[in-house]
Amino acid sequence: MNLSNNELGNASAYYLKHFIGTIVSLNLSCTKLGTKGCLELTKNLKITVKSGVNKLQYLDLSQNNIGTEGFMKLAKRLRQSDSLLNLNVSGNQMNSGDFTNFEKFLSGCKSLVTLNISHCGLPRQAFMFLGDGISKNSTLQKLTMTDNDLSDPVMLKFICDGIISSKVEPKLVELDLQRCGINEKGVVPIARLL
């Protein structure tokens, strides 16, 4: 179901509860969902994931101003999903807050193949949890992080260390870091991947 680029707002998430368990693909990009709408959507997802009726494979919440709170609650609810293959939360500013659910989501979700967190303004601590999650994930194959500030090589080190230290197969095979401000020092952790 593609509802992108509509004026849905946060109240629309409440009405999705009637069929959220039967949807395979849900595109809500650019719908003004906001943090409140994302939190409502996560309530409905919690019910479907726990009851085992969740069929959602593709979820696009890009450019919805869901913020850190909305994404972390979403990550908490989806970490037990065995159907989600693709999650796109790009264009949502998540520049502060508690990112512990980021690691738990990646280490717990047994189906996620593609994650897009481009243009999210992620802080250093988020990359630490991201790297930890990657090291424990056995399904993620593509991570897109374009337009995030990775000029601090420590943030890249967290990600690369996570990929290298992963003891599960398959390891992440595609890492998109376009327009991230990576400098010469940032090339060092990336070179260890090759």
Number of C-alpha atoms within 10 A of each C-alpha: 11 11 14 18 13 13 12 16 16 20 15 16 21 15 12 15 18 9 10 21 19 13 15 15 18 17 17 22 22 21 22 23 27 20 20 18 23 26 22 21 25 22 17 20 23 19 16 21 20 13 10 14 14 22 18 23 19 19 20 21 25 26 24 24 25 26 22 20 18 22 24 22 20 23 24 22 23 26 22 21 26 18 20 23 20 19 20 20 24 25 23 25 20 25 14 15 14 13 22 18 22 26 24 22 26 29 21 22 26 19 20 26 19 20 19 20 23 25 22 24 20 23 17 18 16 22 22 22 23 24 26 23 25 30 25 23 30 23 21 25 18 18 19 19 23 20 19 21 19 23 15 14 17 16 22 24 20 22 22 22 19 24 22 15 14 20 13 13 12 12 21 21 10 12 14 14 18 13 14 16 15 17 12 9 13 18 13 14 18 15 9 11 10 5
